[in-house]
């Protein structure tokens, strides 16, 4: 399987973890079954590649890069929440701790289109997206916007660095398609 780009590879790999009913990349039973029937093809082959990419990225990327990719792109709620909590501890900001936490959470779980963002299982109540709720002490709106902007800038820079590392890894494996324009 060849991925269109690094983002689609990362998203598919992180989603593969939640596809099976066992809650993980259960490629071993598929491989055992294929040994009995022949070659693995189609959806099973794509799923195995996704599972392999998941494992390869998890093992090869730095903990910081893996954490930010999980927080941004994962569909596994528990892992996503753990990654968000870890990011909250490592991101530096002059903002109060609660504000920082809310900024990271709303970055990782952005408001989605639709009625109250109900197009996804990972949605927050609308109050989460109101910055005035992010601190018990009132701060000027410009200060809050600056804090949020700087926090998001740091997180997006980390995502970009993680995607560059993932791109290099997947390019070396020949998993990213290159099309002449």
FENLIN-V867514 format. One line per field, one symbol per residue. ss: DSSP state (H for helix, E for strand, L for the rest). Layout:
ss=???
//
This chain:
ss=LLELLHHHHHHHHHHHHHHLLLLLLLHHHHHHHHHHHLLLLHHHHHHHHHHHHHHHHHHHLLHHHHHHHHHHHLLLHHHHHHHHHHHHHHLLLLLLHHHHHHHHHHHHLLLLLLHHHLLLLLLLLHHHHLHHHHLLLLLLHHHHHHHHHHHHHHHHHHHHHHHHHHHHHHHHLLLELLLLL
//
